[in-house]
Amino acid sequence: MAWLKRGKPRDTNALHAALRHGTWEDFQGAYQPEHVNYDGYSGDTLLTLALAHNDSALRVKIATRLLDDGADVTKEHPLHVLVGRNEHDFDAEAGLLQRMLDLGADINEVLPGFGTPLETAAAKFKFSDKSLTPFYDVLLARPDIDLVQPGLDGRPVLINLRKWYAKRGELVERVEALLIERGVPLPDPTK
């Protein structure tokens, strides 16, 4: 029966469509667990396609299934894809964010033009700090988050957040308090 195993999904177009905007039934019809880490989509994985799904409830459901099946969280910037969406169910997606971090997604990955996952979320000015709090809670609870590393445009993450203080004041205050609590010197605010 091993000859029945396929190296790639039977219908990659149907799978792609199901992951981005299909129904749960579309996904189930096009997906096989042995293809969970199929890499035939340039710049995307099945997980990142699911994380970009138009419907946040299906985004969570499909991505959860892929994670259950062993999706690789280290390829193609899944944290950035999730937090960078324009529509969210923040409470449901915070659990997904936590799970990807627990599975090894890089909280400090810097994506050119977007910065770290925290910067990517904070740059979504259509959302208030209050709306983004479930994401902030997950990200800032991580002991491995580096808030003074170079981020967007090579500046320290905190410096970038400070530039957005008018819209991200609550976040800046949380980050500064966290750094003080951890004994990390705050970057010079004039830089």
C-alpha positions in Angstrom: 0.0 0.0 0.0 3.0 2.3 0.3 2.7 3.0 -3.4 -0.6 4.8 -2.7 1.2 7.5 -0.6 1.7 10.6 -2.7 4.6 13.0 -2.5 2.3 15.9 -2.9 -1.5 16.6 -2.6 -3.6 15.3 -5.4 -5.1 18.7 -6.1 -2.9 21.5 -4.9 -5.2 24.2 -6.3 -8.2 22.8 -4.3 -6.0 22.6 -1.2 -4.7 26.1 -1.6 -8.3 27.5 -2.0 -9.5 25.5 1.0 -6.7 26.8 3.2 -7.2 30.5 2.2 -11.0 30.8 1.9 -12.7 27.4 1.8 -15.1 25.7 4.2 -14.1 23.1 6.8 -15.6 20.5 4.4 -13.4 21.9 1.5 -10.4 21.5 3.7 -11.2 18.0 4.8 -11.8 17.0 1.2 -8.5 18.3 -0.1 -6.1 17.6 2.8 -4.3 14.5 3.9 -2.2 14.5 7.1 0.9 13.1 5.3 1.0 16.4 3.4 1.1 18.6 6.5 4.5 20.0 5.7 4.1 20.1 1.9 6.3 22.9 0.6 5.2 23.3 -3.0 3.7 26.8 -2.5 6.3 29.4 -3.0 6.7 31.5 0.1 3.9 29.6 2.0 3.3 26.5 3.9 0.0 24.8 4.6 0.1 26.4 8.0 0.7 30.0 6.8 -2.0 29.6 4.2 -4.4 28.5 6.9 -3.3 31.4 9.2 -4.2 33.8 6.3 -7.8 32.3 6.0 -10.4 35.0 5.6 -12.6 33.6 8.4 -11.0 33.8 11.8 -13.0 30.8 13.2 -11.9 28.6 10.3 -8.3 30.0 10.6 -8.1 28.7 14.1 -9.8 25.4 13.4 -7.7 24.5 10.3 -4.5 25.7 11.8 -5.2 23.7 15.0 -5.7 20.6 12.9 -2.4 21.2 11.0 -0.6 21.7 14.3 -2.1 18.5 15.6 -0.7 16.8 12.5 2.8 18.2 13.1 3.0 21.3 11.0 6.4 23.0 11.1 6.1 26.4 12.9 9.6 27.5 11.9 9.0 28.1 8.2 7.6 31.1 6.4 6.9 33.3 9.4 3.7 31.9 10.8 3.6 34.3 13.8 3.8 37.3 11.5 1.1 35.9 9.2 -1.3 35.4 12.1 -0.8 38.7 13.9 -0.7 40.6 10.7 -4.2 39.8 9.6 -6.8 42.6 9.3 -9.6 40.7 11.0 -9.2 38.7 14.2 -10.9 36.8 17.0 -8.2 37.9 19.4 -9.2 35.5 22.3 -9.4 32.4 20.1 -6.3 33.3 18.1 -4.2 34.0 21.3 -4.4 30.3 22.1 -3.1 29.5 18.6 -0.3 32.1 19.0 0.6 30.5 22.3 0.6 27.0 20.8 2.9 28.0 17.9 5.3 29.6 20.4 5.3 26.5 22.6 6.1 24.4 19.5 9.1 26.5 18.6 8.0 29.5 16.5 10.6 32.3 16.8 9.2 35.1 18.9 12.2 37.3 18.0 12.2 36.7 14.2 12.6 39.9 12.3 10.9 40.1 9.0 12.1 42.9 6.7 9.4 45.6 6.6 7.5 44.2 9.5 9.9 43.7 12.4 9.2 41.2 15.1 5.8 39.6 15.7 5.1 42.1 18.5 6.0 45.0 16.1 3.8 43.5 13.4 0.8 43.3 15.8 1.5 46.8 17.2 1.7 48.3 13.7 -1.9 47.3 13.0 -3.3 50.7 14.0 -6.9 49.8 13.1 -6.9 47.9 16.4 -6.6 49.5 19.8 -4.2 48.4 22.5 -7.2 47.0 24.3 -8.2 44.9 21.3 -4.6 43.6 20.9 -4.2 42.8 24.6 -4.7 39.0 24.2 -1.8 38.9 21.7 0.3 41.2 24.0 -0.4 39.0 26.9 0.9 35.9 25.1 3.9 37.6 23.6 5.0 39.5 26.7 4.7 36.5 29.0 7.4 34.7 27.1 10.8 34.7 28.9 12.6 34.5 25.5 11.1 37.7 24.1 13.9 40.3 23.4 12.5 43.8 23.5 15.8 45.6 23.0 17.1 43.6 20.0 17.2 45.3 16.6 13.7 45.0 15.0 12.0 47.0 12.3 14.5 49.1 10.3 17.3 47.9 12.6 16.2 49.9 15.6 15.6 48.3 19.0 12.0 47.0 19.3 11.2 49.3 22.2 12.4 52.4 20.3 10.0 51.5 17.4 7.2 51.0 19.9 7.9 54.4 21.5 7.7 56.0 18.0 4.1 54.8 18.0 3.3 56.0 21.6 0.3 58.0 20.5 -1.5 54.8 19.5 0.5 52.3 21.5 1.0 54.0 24.9 -0.3 51.2 26.9 2.0 48.7 25.1 5.0 50.9 25.6 4.3 51.2 29.3 3.9 47.5 29.7 7.1 46.8 27.8 9.1 49.3 29.8 7.7 47.9 33.1 8.6 44.3 32.0 12.1 45.3 31.1 12.6 47.1 34.5 11.2 44.0 36.2 13.7 41.8 34.4 16.6 44.1 35.2 17.2 45.0 31.5 18.4 48.6 31.0 15.9 50.7 28.9 17.3 52.1 25.7 17.8 55.8 25.6 14.5 57.4 24.7 16.2 60.1 22.6 17.5 57.6 20.1 
